[in-house]
Amino acid sequence: MGQKVNPIGFRLAVNKDWRSKWFAAGKDYAEKLHEDLKIRGYMRSRLQFAALARVVIERAWNSVRVTLHTSRPGLIIGRKGSEIERMTKELSDICKGAQVKIDIVEIRKPELDAQLICEQVAVQLERRISFRRAMKRAVQTAMDFGAEGIRIRCAGRLGGADIARSEWYREGKVPLQTLRVPLDYGFAEARTVYGVIGIKCWVNKKEDDGTSPRPERPGGGDRRDRRDNRGPGGPRPPRGNQ
């Protein structure tokens, strides 16, 4: 059985960053952890249709900074910032009176964000669009916007079938074990009338331009060069019948 690891956690401290940035000890850690879970659940429910990709929470003493990465900042801000003020007050109540500041970061290319791709496919499945059409459209759109590779997987009662199964599509290069590759990962659930369908997506964003030094083989040189230059006589002659 293949053991799957979350690509984001696998790449922490390499080319990914933590989504909760604070330190606590003892009982204070458990309280802040549950506050983080409440904040993320509140944001997911309130900004369900605002294309929210991820929530980053930072803490410093009695202040909390919540950074929202979204492709539709106008829906979050609201008219004259009314929605931001309302969310700030409600988040302050969740954090037990701590000072809360909300920052918004716009995602320029939502077609290349794995989380937004999953949520877009989930919305289409809930509208009873064919899962194959939704997956192929997401793959083709990501490749058109310059992705190096993409893989998307749906699992559940696909098409209303009695027996659950999983199907996936892949195009381009998606190396899961290469930490150098800036791989993005997303997960979403589509709640259809015949059950829950899970969607996973891996996107290779092609941000590494190849300038990073590659590890050399022990002994130096390329394997092909060592094979072609075995000695002063050049390549080994073919064997004849003795």
C-alpha positions in Angstrom: 0.0 0.0 0.0 1.3 3.4 -0.9 1.5 5.9 2.0 0.3 9.3 1.0 1.6 12.4 2.7 0.2 15.9 2.5 2.3 17.8 -0.1 2.1 21.1 1.9 3.4 19.5 5.1 6.0 17.6 3.2 7.5 20.8 1.8 7.4 22.9 5.0 10.6 24.8 5.5 11.7 24.0 2.0 9.5 26.1 -0.3 6.2 26.2 1.7 5.4 28.2 4.9 3.2 27.5 7.9 -0.4 28.7 7.9 -0.4 29.4 11.6 2.5 31.4 12.9 2.6 31.7 16.7 4.1 30.0 19.7 2.4 28.9 23.0 3.1 26.4 25.7 0.9 24.3 28.0 -2.8 25.0 28.2 -2.4 28.2 26.3 -1.4 26.2 23.2 -4.7 24.2 23.3 -6.8 27.3 23.6 -5.1 29.1 20.7 -5.3 26.0 18.6 -9.1 25.7 19.1 -9.4 29.5 18.4 -7.6 28.9 15.1 -10.0 26.1 14.2 -13.0 28.3 15.0 -11.5 31.2 12.9 -11.0 29.0 9.9 -14.4 27.4 10.2 -16.0 30.8 10.5 -14.2 32.1 7.4 -15.1 29.0 5.4 -18.8 29.3 6.2 -19.0 33.1 5.9 -16.9 33.4 2.7 -18.1 30.3 1.0 -18.6 32.0 -2.4 -15.7 34.5 -2.2 -13.1 32.1 -3.7 -11.1 31.9 -0.4 -7.9 29.8 -1.0 -6.3 29.9 2.4 -6.2 31.6 5.8 -3.0 32.5 7.5 -3.1 33.4 11.2 -0.4 35.2 13.0 -0.3 36.0 16.8 1.7 38.4 18.8 0.9 38.8 22.5 -2.7 40.1 22.5 -3.1 40.8 18.8 -4.2 38.5 16.0 -3.6 39.1 12.3 -5.7 37.1 9.8 -4.5 37.1 6.2 -7.1 36.0 3.6 -5.8 34.8 0.2 -8.7 35.2 -2.3 -9.3 35.9 -6.0 -12.4 38.1 -5.2 -11.3 40.7 -2.7 -14.3 42.9 -3.5 -16.8 40.4 -2.1 -14.9 40.2 1.2 -14.4 44.0 1.6 -18.0 44.9 0.8 -19.3 48.4 0.4 -17.0 51.0 2.1 -15.4 48.2 4.1 -18.6 47.3 6.0 -18.0 43.5 5.7 -14.4 43.8 7.0 -15.6 45.8 10.1 -18.3 43.2 10.9 -15.9 40.3 10.5 -13.3 42.0 12.7 -15.8 42.4 15.5 -16.9 38.8 15.3 -13.4 37.5 15.1 -12.5 39.5 18.2 -15.3 37.8 20.1 -13.9 34.4 19.0 -10.4 35.4 20.2 -11.8 36.5 23.6 -11.4 40.3 23.1 -8.0 40.2 21.4 -7.2 42.9 18.8 -7.9 41.5 15.3 -6.6 42.8 12.0 -7.7 41.4 8.7 -5.4 41.6 5.6 -6.5 40.6 2.1 -4.1 39.3 -0.5 -5.4 39.0 -4.1 -4.6 35.8 -6.1 -3.8 37.0 -9.6 -4.3 33.6 -11.3 -7.0 31.6 -9.6 -6.8 29.0 -12.4 -3.4 27.9 -11.0 -4.4 27.7 -7.4 -5.1 24.1 -6.4 -7.6 24.9 -3.7 -9.7 27.1 -5.9 -9.6 24.5 -8.7 -11.0 21.9 -6.3 -13.8 24.3 -5.1 -14.7 25.2 -8.7 -15.0 21.5 -9.6 -17.1 20.9 -6.4 -19.5 23.7 -7.4 -19.9 22.2 -10.8 -20.6 18.7 -9.4 -23.2 20.1 -7.0 -24.9 21.6 -10.1 -25.1 18.1 -11.6 -22.5 18.8 -14.3 -20.6 15.7 -15.5 -17.6 15.0 -13.4 -15.5 14.1 -16.4 -16.3 17.4 -18.2 -15.6 19.4 -15.0 -12.2 17.6 -14.4 -11.1 17.9 -18.1 -12.0 21.6 -18.2 -10.0 22.3 -15.0 -7.0 20.4 -16.4 -7.1 22.2 -19.7 -7.6 25.6 -18.2 -4.6 25.2 -15.9 -2.4 24.1 -18.7 -3.5 27.0 -20.8 -2.5 29.4 -18.1 1.1 28.1 -18.0 1.1 25.2 -15.4 3.9 22.7 -15.8 1.6 19.9 -14.8 -1.7 19.1 -13.0 -3.4 16.1 -11.5 -7.0 16.0 -10.3 -8.8 13.2 -8.6 -12.5 12.7 -7.7 -13.7 9.9 -5.4 -17.2 8.9 -4.3 -20.5 8.0 -6.0 -19.5 9.5 -9.3 -22.5 10.1 -11.5 -24.8 8.7 -8.9 -23.4 5.1 -9.2 -24.3 2.6 -6.4 -20.7 1.6 -6.0 -18.2 4.3 -5.1 -15.0 4.6 -7.2 -12.3 7.1 -8.0 -11.1 8.6 -11.3 -8.3 11.0 -12.0 -6.7 12.9 -14.9 -3.2 14.1 -15.2 -1.4 16.2 -17.8 2.2 17.4 -17.7 4.7 16.7 -14.9 3.6 16.3 -11.3 6.6 15.0 -9.3 5.3 14.4 -5.8 8.6 13.3 -4.3 10.8 16.2 -5.7 10.9 18.8 -2.9 12.5 21.3 -5.3 9.3 21.5 -7.3 6.8 24.2 -6.1 3.8 21.8 -5.9 0.4 23.2 -4.8 -2.2 21.0 -3.2 -5.9 21.5 -2.6 -8.9 19.5 -1.3 -12.7 20.1 -1.4 -15.9 18.2 -0.9 -19.0 18.3 -3.2 -22.2 17.6 -1.2 -24.5 16.1 -3.9 -27.9 14.5 -3.4 -26.4 11.0 -3.7 -23.5 11.6 -1.3 -20.2 13.4 -0.7 -17.6 13.5 -3.5 -14.0 14.3 -2.5 -11.8 16.3 -4.9 -8.0 16.5 -4.7 -5.8 18.5 -6.9 -2.0 18.8 -7.4 -0.6 21.7 -9.5 3.0 22.1 -10.6 3.3 25.9 -11.0 6.6 26.0 -12.8 8.0 28.7 -10.6 11.5 27.1 -10.3 13.5 28.4 -13.3 16.2 25.8 -12.9 18.8 28.1 -11.5 19.1 26.2 -8.3 22.2 24.0 -8.2 21.5 20.3 -8.8 23.2 17.7 -6.5 26.2 16.1 -8.1 26.7 12.3 -8.3 29.4 10.9 -6.2 32.6 10.8 -8.1 31.6 13.8 -10.3 30.6 13.9 -13.9 27.7 12.4 -15.7 27.0 8.7 -15.9 26.8 8.8 -19.7 30.3 10.4 -19.9 31.8 7.8 -17.6 30.3 5.0 -19.7 31.5 6.4 -23.0 35.1 7.0 -21.7 36.0 3.7 -20.1 39.7 3.8 -21.1 42.2 5.0 -23.6 40.8 2.7 -26.2 37.3 4.3 -26.1 34.1 2.2 -26.0 34.3 -1.5 -25.4 34.4 -3.5 -28.7 31.4 -5.8 -29.4 31.8 -9.4 -28.4 32.5 -11.9 -31.1 31.7 -15.6 -31.4 34.5 -17.7 -29.9 
